[in-house]
């Protein structure tokens, strides 16, 4: 077993595997590294042609990520056709060792295959599977004409796109840092509304500066009356286009900017990026309240096929640190800073 910071071996595996994706690529590694998210790669053999993964530190607030880091694996591990459970077992054991060495509290994995495939290997390594209502994806084949893609959408999607156009919503590529900061402000509003920890601005800046010139990433903003009200970040890898991040201001939802952004991204992916498929990921299978009706109804209205694409696993590495962090999180900001400074230097797992 070996680890490497160049991820050259993993990149070869990622390009050869049908599971290969942007989030396990050297391009994503370079962005994570620029954003100081401490990425690292692990491969399950010296040749690195059986199993591998790219992991990084979750984008938590600075004090948390420094003293109580969590490790995230996004759409990994990547498996070769001849990979067996032994390769994955070795990979997970190496990840466990690396996470402990980094002082991580927990490891979160979004694996690019359905539950049941090698599931026992995760369980044997003390990973617990959970269903957050996001194990499915919509895959839209871009081989047909634009007219066929339009007709393949549900009526509500076409109606809302027309409504956005009538409302004079304009979609424009993000072309400078000021517009990128506008995108980021909208993203922060979305993070607050949906209760997730946002990436730093440096993460988005690296995406734009490193990947947009090569056609691997593309930012778009939706404008209304000269005000940016929604945005989308598309990534391209192995001829597949994926809207990695979408953000919007809730007060403008009635104008349907998100529907127009998706339609614009589909057309851009087909004609400009020359992608073969467009994927809307992380949605539930059904419209049940448990799984979040809004994500399902919005993403399925653009047509395509619903597939069960991934599974989620997590493992607590340090229960004692996790308990301490929960206690610290109940404190006021001032108490938080004081106690975390005192506790970390003396805490022994």
PEBEL-V890788 format. One record per residue. RES is the residue in three letters. SS is DSSP state (H for helix, E for strand, - for the rest). PSI is psi in whole degrees, 0 to 359 (NA if undefined). OMEGA is omega in whole degrees, -180 to 180 (none if undefined). Layout:
BEGIN
res-><RES:RES>
ss-><SS:SS>
psi-><PSI:PSI>
omega-><OMEGA:OMEGA>
END
This chain:
BEGIN
res-><UNK:UNK:UNK:UNK:UNK:UNK:UNK:UNK:UNK:UNK:UNK:UNK:UNK:UNK:UNK:UNK:UNK:UNK:UNK:UNK:UNK:UNK:UNK:UNK:UNK:UNK:UNK:UNK:UNK:UNK:UNK:UNK:UNK:UNK:UNK:UNK:UNK:UNK:UNK:UNK:UNK:UNK:UNK:UNK:UNK:UNK:UNK:UNK:UNK:UNK:UNK:UNK:UNK:UNK:UNK:UNK:UNK:UNK:UNK:UNK:UNK:UNK:UNK:UNK:UNK:UNK:UNK:UNK:UNK:UNK:UNK:UNK:UNK:UNK:UNK:UNK:UNK:UNK:UNK:UNK:UNK:UNK:UNK:UNK:UNK:UNK:UNK:UNK:UNK:UNK:UNK:UNK:UNK:UNK:UNK:UNK:UNK:UNK:UNK:UNK:UNK:UNK:UNK:UNK:UNK:UNK:UNK:UNK:UNK:UNK:UNK:UNK:UNK:UNK:UNK:UNK:UNK:UNK:UNK:UNK:UNK:UNK:UNK:UNK:UNK:UNK:UNK:UNK:UNK:UNK:UNK:UNK:UNK:UNK:UNK:UNK:UNK:UNK:UNK:UNK:UNK:UNK:UNK:UNK:UNK:UNK:UNK:UNK:UNK:UNK:UNK:UNK:UNK:UNK:UNK:UNK:UNK:UNK:UNK:UNK:UNK:UNK:UNK:UNK:UNK:UNK:UNK:UNK:UNK:UNK:UNK:UNK:UNK:UNK:UNK:UNK:UNK:UNK:UNK:UNK:UNK:UNK:UNK:UNK:UNK:UNK:UNK:UNK:UNK:UNK:UNK:UNK:UNK:UNK:UNK:UNK:UNK:UNK:UNK:UNK:UNK:UNK:UNK:UNK:UNK:UNK:UNK:UNK:UNK:UNK:UNK:UNK:UNK:UNK:UNK:UNK:UNK:UNK:UNK:UNK:UNK:UNK:UNK:UNK:UNK:UNK:UNK:UNK:UNK:UNK:UNK:UNK:UNK:UNK:UNK:UNK:UNK:UNK:UNK:UNK:UNK:UNK:UNK:UNK:UNK:UNK:UNK:UNK:UNK:UNK:UNK:UNK:UNK:UNK:UNK:UNK:UNK:UNK:UNK:UNK:UNK:UNK:UNK:UNK:UNK:UNK:UNK:UNK:UNK:UNK:UNK:UNK:UNK:UNK:UNK:UNK:UNK:UNK:UNK:UNK:UNK:UNK:UNK:UNK:UNK:UNK:UNK:UNK:UNK:UNK:UNK:UNK:UNK:UNK:UNK:UNK:UNK:UNK:UNK:UNK:UNK:UNK:UNK:UNK:UNK:UNK:UNK:UNK:UNK:UNK:UNK:UNK:UNK:UNK:UNK:UNK:UNK:UNK:UNK:UNK:UNK:UNK:UNK:UNK:UNK:UNK:UNK:UNK:UNK:UNK:UNK:UNK:UNK:UNK:UNK:UNK:UNK:UNK:UNK:UNK:UNK:UNK:UNK:UNK:UNK:UNK:UNK:UNK:UNK>
ss-><-:E:E:E:-:-:-:H:H:H:H:H:H:H:H:H:-:-:-:-:-:H:H:H:-:H:H:H:H:H:H:H:H:H:-:-:-:-:-:E:E:E:E:-:-:-:-:-:-:-:E:E:E:E:E:E:E:-:-:-:-:H:H:H:H:H:H:-:-:-:E:E:E:E:-:-:-:E:E:-:-:-:-:-:H:H:H:H:H:H:H:H:H:H:H:H:H:H:H:H:H:-:-:-:-:E:E:E:E:E:E:-:-:-:-:-:-:-:H:H:H:H:H:H:-:-:-:E:E:E:-:-:-:-:-:E:E:E:E:E:E:-:-:-:-:H:H:H:H:H:H:H:-:-:H:H:H:H:H:H:H:H:H:H:H:H:-:-:-:E:E:E:E:-:-:-:H:H:H:H:H:H:H:H:H:H:H:H:H:H:H:H:H:H:-:-:-:-:-:-:H:H:H:H:H:H:H:H:H:H:H:H:H:H:-:-:E:E:E:E:E:E:E:E:-:-:E:E:E:E:E:E:E:E:E:E:E:-:-:E:E:E:E:E:E:E:E:E:-:H:H:H:H:H:H:-:H:H:H:H:H:H:H:H:H:H:H:H:H:H:H:-:-:-:-:-:E:E:E:E:E:E:E:-:-:-:-:-:H:H:H:-:H:H:H:H:H:H:H:H:-:-:-:-:E:E:E:E:-:-:E:E:E:E:E:E:-:-:H:H:H:H:H:H:H:H:H:H:H:-:-:-:H:H:H:H:H:H:H:H:H:H:H:H:H:H:-:-:->
psi-><141:160:155:148:355:338:25:319:316:323:319:317:318:322:332:334:142:344:352:138:166:323:355:20:164:336:316:323:315:324:314:319:318:328:8:41:12:59:153:153:147:136:154:6:166:327:344:31:16:309:146:166:156:127:162:170:133:145:62:168:150:312:322:312:333:313:337:60:150:149:136:137:117:111:45:166:164:131:136:165:329:11:141:178:332:321:318:321:314:322:315:325:323:323:318:315:317:318:319:320:327:359:28:147:316:165:132:130:129:101:140:44:159:155:146:331:110:21:324:333:319:315:321:337:21:28:141:132:141:156:101:8:26:33:2:157:154:124:120:120:124:11:332:182:164:324:321:322:320:314:338:348:159:157:323:326:313:320:318:328:316:322:318:319:317:328:4:38:129:134:125:146:140:120:356:173:325:318:325:322:326:316:316:323:319:320:319:321:319:319:319:320:323:3:49:157:121:153:161:164:327:330:313:323:320:321:315:314:323:323:330:321:334:4:16:336:148:125:137:146:144:127:144:122:46:21:129:128:348:160:164:143:116:139:145:129:132:43:20:132:129:121:99:314:132:141:152:157:124:328:348:9:326:342:355:43:330:322:318:323:318:315:318:319:322:313:318:318:321:310:318:311:345:39:153:338:154:126:126:111:173:64:158:166:328:182:17:144:327:322:359:89:325:318:319:309:325:310:332:351:352:8:194:184:136:123:151:108:330:172:151:136:150:152:128:120:320:92:324:317:323:318:319:317:320:321:317:324:341:350:165:160:319:315:323:310:316:311:325:326:321:319:322:320:337:354:130:124:NA>
omega-><178:173:-179:177:179:-178:179:179:180:-180:177:178:-178:-179:-178:-174:174:176:-175:-176:-177:-173:174:-175:177:176:178:176:-177:178:179:-180:179:180:177:178:169:179:174:-179:176:176:-171:176:-180:180:178:-177:-178:180:179:179:172:-180:179:180:179:-178:178:174:-171:-178:180:-177:180:-174:-178:-174:170:-179:-178:172:-173:-179:172:5:174:-176:172:-178:-178:-180:178:-177:179:179:-180:177:179:180:-178:178:177:177:177:180:180:-180:179:179:180:179:-176:174:-175:175:177:-178:167:-174:-176:174:-174:175:-180:176:-178:-177:-179:179:177:-179:179:177:173:172:177:177:176:-177:179:-177:-178:-176:-176:177:171:178:180:178:-176:-176:-178:180:176:178:179:177:178:-179:-180:178:175:-177:-178:178:179:-180:-178:175:177:179:178:179:177:179:177:170:179:178:-179:176:174:-171:179:-176:180:178:176:177:174:176:-176:178:178:178:179:175:180:179:179:-179:-174:173:171:-180:-176:169:179:177:-180:177:-180:178:178:177:-178:-174:-176:-169:-178:178:-180:179:-179:178:179:177:172:174:171:-177:174:-177:177:177:176:-174:179:-180:179:176:178:174:-179:177:-180:176:175:180:-178:170:-176:-177:174:-177:-179:174:-172:-177:-178:-178:-177:178:176:178:-178:178:180:178:179:-180:177:-180:178:-179:178:-179:-179:-171:-174:-179:-179:177:178:-178:178:-175:169:-171:175:174:179:-180:-173:-179:-178:180:-180:-174:177:-174:-172:180:-179:-175:180:-173:-180:-176:-178:180:180:-176:177:179:173:-166:-172:176:-174:179:173:179:176:-179:-177:179:-178:177:179:177:179:-180:179:178:-180:-178:178:-177:172:-180:-179:178:180:-178:-178:-174:179:178:-179:-171:-173:-178:-175:-175:178:-179:none>
END
